[in-house]
Amino acid sequence: MNAVNAYLKLVRKNLDKPTIAYKLIKYGLSVAEKYVSFFPDRRLPESLRSLTKLCFKYIRAPIDNPQNSVWVNVFAPTEFLHAMDIYPLFIEAYSSYMSGFCVEDCLIDKAESAGISNTLCSYHKAFIGSGELGILPKPKMAVTTSMVCDANINTFRYLAAKFDIPIYIIDIPYEYNRNTVEYVKGQLLEMIGLIEGVFNKKLDLDRLREIISLENRTRKLIKEYINNLKSKSFNTTMATEMYMLFTSHVFMGLKETFDFYERLVDDIKKAPDRSGKGIFFVHLLPMFEKSFKKYLNFSSEFQILGSDLNYDFLDEMYCPDPFEAIAEKMILNIYNGGFERRVKAVSNLVDEIKPDGIIQFCHWGCKQSIGGVGIYRNYFRERGIPFLAVDGDAIDKRNNQEGQIRTRLEAFLEMLKRR
């Protein structure tokens, strides 16, 4: 640990030297990937050990190969990029790794000193700060959507202008009907024209169909995993649940992602019956927060049952027309449209997974999450399911009131144990 702390201090010390900091970050990610390969956490099931390694591979590829990369957000249609062998840099994941490097405060302070509002989502501020410091490698372009997060468009526009790269913003309507599907499909066709021009390569439609077909097979495995969560005790952590955002979103459709879910289903089928209290999260899990880590990671008393964010689209996609299939997927995502769509989807998940309690971690600057607290609280009260909403920050550790969070979490967990 002394070597790790020394390395983290070295990264922090060199943030004002972009070339050195960039090389140190690349080196650290490379060493970490090797470490989790040779010295995996044996407390985790084999599938989750492989997931940890896979995420390092996925985050490293665009950082090591910026000339063949695109900045994306978690809801971007990355199937097109995979079909063209282009690496997506998933900005929310990048910021999470920077928090793991313990430099998020420097990045966020840099963004705010450049005029970025302190109320902006800290995932976005950390990414902007990396751009302001020059430690982000320049990609070929950026792709984002209007879905869910009101920070997406402004963050991407700001950095695209700063780095002088093309950007495509996909506008996703709230309503699902023939006209809105055609509207999004038209944008996707236009976006592909831009990507083909920027990268000087053509999209292979047959390969895109193969990716969507594998995506459909992967979702069947996800549903099988969900079905087992209600009765099995699975040894997991908040970090591994957040890692699943790589596989459930940005890298969906890849063979490695499919293989991971196959192993995940095998592992949960072999797991012992659930004995502790099950907790389901709405939106994000606070993977760096001390009290949550202490009480929930590898706990025999409380089982993490995942988050709705990893199950936000579970329908089958229509392979013959991949553009239409991806347009429908984006419009029908439970995080798009009216809040009643999300409540209904969460209700269905709760019916299937059967948690003993629900936790909503209201992440700093995430207006859609904070705005829905009252709706969720009333809904779960009517259903008789204990619900806890906690304010905090999933990235900037300075924004977490440790004492208050610990007190409220302990009271909630104690109440669950008495039920």
C-alpha positions, 0 to 999 in steps of 0.5 A, a space after each residue: 500500500 505504501 507503493 500505491 500511496 507514493 504513486 498516487 502522490 506522484 500523479 497528484 504532484 504532476 497534474 500541472 505537467 500534462 505529459 507526465 501526468 498522462 503517462 503516469 495515469 496510463 502506467 497506473 492503469 496498465 499496472 492495475 490491470 496486471 495486478 487484478 489479473 494475477 492477484 484477483 480478490 478471491 472474495 469475489 466470484 470468478 465472474 466479478 473478478 473477470 469483470 474488474 479486469 475487463 473494465 481496466 481493458 475497456 478504459 485503457 483502450 481509448 486512453 492508449 489509442 486516442 487517434 481511434 477513440 470517441 468520447 461518449 456518455 453512458 447512453 450513447 449508441 456505441 454499437 456503431 463504434 464497436 462495429 467500426 473497431 473504434 474505442 469509446 471513452 466512457 466519460 463517467 467511467 473516466 471520472 470514476 477512475 480519477 476518483 480512484 486515483 484520488 485526484 478528483 478534487 484537483 480536477 473539479 477545482 480546476 473546472 470550477 476555476 475555469 468558470 464551471 458551476 459548482 452545482 454541475 454533476 461532479 462526474 462532468 466537472 472531473 472530466 472537464 477538469 481533466 480537459 482543462 489540465 490537458 491530461 485528457 488525450 484528444 479523441 477524433 470526435 465526441 457523441 452524446 445524447 439529450 437523455 436523462 442528464 442535463 449536463 451532457 450536452 453542455 459538457 460535450 459542447 464545451 470540451 469539443 470546442 476546447 479540443 476542436 473536434 467534431 461532435 454529434 448530439 442525438 436528440 431523444 424525444 420523450 414519446 415513443 411512436 412511429 414518428 419519433 423512431 424515424 426522427 431518431 433513426 434519421 439522426 443515427 444515419 446522419 451521425 454515421 455519415 459524420 463518423 465515417 468521414 472523420 475516421 475514413 472507414 465505412 460501417 459494416 451493416 452485417 457486423 452491426 447486426 451481429 452485435 445487436 444479435 449478441 446484445 439480445 442474447 446477452 440480455 437474456 442472460 441478464 434477465 436470467 441473472 435478475 431472476 436468480 437474485 431473489 433467492 441467491 446470496 451473491 458476494 459482491 461490492 458496490 464497485 463491481 455493481 458500478 463496473 457493470 455499467 461498462 457491460 450493461 451499456 457502453 460495451 454491450 454487444 461485444 463477445 467479452 461482455 457476453 462471456 462475462 454474463 455467462 459466467 455471472 449466471 453460472 456463478 449466481 446459480 451456484 451461490 448459496 440461498 439468500 440469508 441476509 437482507 437484500 438492498 436494491 439501489 435506485 440510480 448510482 451506488 456510492 462506491 467510494 463512501 466509507 460507511 456504505 463500503 463498511 456495511 455493504 461490501 462482502 456483507 453476510 447480513 446485507 446483500 447488494 441486489 444491484 441498481 435499476 441503472 444496469 437494467 434500464 432496457 431489457 427488451 429484444 432489439 430488431 436485428 434486420 434494421 439496426 438503426 431502427 432497433 437502436 433508435 427504439 432502444 434509446 427512446 424506450 430506456 426507462 430513464 427517458 421520458 416521464 418519471 412514471 416510466 421509471 417508477 413502473 420499471 423499478 416496480 417490476 424489478 422490485 417484484 422480481 428481485 424482492 428486496 427488503 429495502 431500497 436506497 436512493 443515493 442522490 448524487 451531487 448535481 444530478 437533478 433528475 435523481 434528486 427531483 424523483 425522491 419524493 415520488 419514490 418515497 411515496 410509492 415505496 411507502 404505499 407498498 410497505 417497502 423501507 426506503 432511504 434517500 441519502 444525499 452525497 457525491 459519488 465522485 468528490 469525496 469532500 461532498 459526503 457528510 460522513 457522520 450524517 451518512 453513517 448515522 442514517 445508514 446504520 439506522 436504516 440497516 438496523 430497522 431492516 434487521 428487525 423486520 
